[in-house]
Amino acid sequence: MHIAGSVSRLAAGLAVALSVCSGAQAQGSATLKNVPTVLRAGEPLKFTVTLDRAPNFEGGSVMFIITGTKGYSVQTSVGVGAGQVETSAVIQIPATASGGEWSIHILSFSTGTEFLPLASKDAVFKVIPNENLIFPSSAEVYVNPNQQQLLRTAALEIRSRIQTLKNDLAEHQAGPARSEYKVVRSNVEEAMKALDATQAEYRKLAEEKRNDNAEVVFFEDLRTNYDHLLRLLEHGNVRSSHAQSNGWVLVDQQTEASTRQGANESIIALAALRPFEQNELAYNVAATTGSLTFNLTVKSNPEGANICYYRRGDPCHQDPQKTNTTIMSLPLAIWTVQFQKDGFKTETREHDPFRESDHVVEVTLRQ
């Protein structure tokens, strides 16, 4: 069974097919019979197609399309043997089908090499939807023991790389800023190679080979940190970015107190350390929790605010629920949550799941 995007696209494709058919016979006709008036979603749709004349060869089929509400459509066919005027079709209507008026439209008669037009009248039937359907709301992505060990080992390697970066920057601190830039760039490029290698090995260790969106987002978010730092270096504005308190570039107070040691390190050094430390922390959190996803609770006062959430560089994803609610199974990454409510100012909050273990974002809306 082939799922069609839209009736118009199917009709256009059919028109092209018919236009290239040469020597087609005179148009035949078909009649839809025994179509049920009403059936419930999940039940089989059974009906009969009667042709005006029987083919005298094997391999023919009647092409038709079933169109439902909310843009649903499916194109399929039913075979017709030599000497056969009538054939029966059985199509399974999805259990999740929406209610309303559906229709059956005959497209053509396929000979196997060409499509011949069939004049017919559409049949209409009603679908009763199923109520109280239960759908999965989340899917946690677990990190298996081998992957945990890989992330722990990679975190230790990053810790060593951080110390190397500190030592290299200390040697160039008295020189021009460009000297520090060169040191940082070299270390960042090596860190990104290590990140790519870790992700590749992580995939190899997966117990099931499948597309894992959480894994992609997890590593992509870490890569974004390094990419952003490289762009800052390229434009020579690490200092100005730090001065403007660009959150992700800054180290936290504890790191700053332990590494700066009375301003022994420059602003460039402090800014450069952030993505390395974030990378190390992310690996340790994923290894410790054994998961690449988390649930984020979002609250507002007053309640009933619309929320959308996004990562850096991505469009805002609108959540169907309003506050107070919980966004389930978000990939481990830094997220920004936006709160909107009529009569109040829009508020945005950033959540770093690696540094904020309670996973709650709460705002008081202002008029």
Summary of the structure (lengths in Angstrom):
residues: 367
radius of gyration: 30.7
end to end distance: 54.2
largest distance: 95.4
contacts: 1078
relative contact order: 0.10
helix: 35%
strand: 29%
